[in-house]
Amino acid sequence: MEESEQNISYTDALSELESILATLRSEQCDVDTLAERTRRAATLLALCRSRLTRTEDELAKVLESINNEDL
């Protein structure tokens, strides 16, 4: 994944993914760009999953810290 792709926000990546999905589901999908759009979608999906996993890990640490303070 390129550095510029790392700078895209989760919201922007998700929005682009939804746009690609809508295009792929429609009859407007050009077979000449199908592979390119699918690759882009896979890249965006990986980025979103990575961000979600990282956020989940951070939230778990915060909650653990809060729970430990309560003891």
Secondary structure, 3 states (H helix, E strand, C coil): CCHHHHCCCHHHHHHHHHHHHHHHHCCCCCCCCHHHHHHHHHHHHHHHHHHHHHHHHHHHHHHHHHHHHHC
